[in-house]
Amino acid sequence: MACTRLLQTKKPSIDDFLTSQISCKMDNTKFALVTDCWFNHKDLGQLLENIEKIGQVKLRPFSLWMLAPAQNLEDIYQEINRDKGSSGLRFIETYKLVDDIFPV
């Protein structure tokens, strides 16, 4: 969810995820996700008790481009909250990256 910058007060649904936007551009014939919103194993461990699976998707081929690694969860939160217009990044709807959706 962090990569999509989806923040809301209610529990997200798979539709919320699919209609959210993600920073992305094309890298030849595949998508390139451009983000610094990724989790290392230490940060993910802090979040596991709060994570609930809302769906399963198969993504189209993509590469992961990193702006700069986030140092901690606060960095990721700040990036998610940053004004999209001032970031200089391009955003597309997440569903455009999805090849298939599977039931949970």
GIWOGI-V977144 format. One record per backbone hydrogen bond with DSSP energy under -0.5 kcal/mol. NH is the residue of the N-H (numbers start at 1). CO is the residue of the C=O. If there is no record, write none. Layout:
# GIWOGI-V977144
NH;CO
NH;CO
This chain:
# GIWOGI-V977144
4;1
5;1
5;2
6;1
7;5
17;13
18;14
19;15
20;16
20;17
21;4
22;92
23;3
24;22
24;90
25;32
27;30
28;26
29;27
30;27
31;61
32;25
33;63
34;23
35;33
35;65
38;36
44;40
45;41
46;42
47;43
47;44
48;44
50;47
51;47
51;48
56;102
58;100
59;57
60;97
63;31
65;33
65;63
67;35
70;36
76;72
77;73
78;74
79;75
80;76
81;77
82;78
82;79
86;83
87;83
87;84
88;84
92;22
94;20
95;18
96;93
97;94
98;95
99;58
100;58
102;56
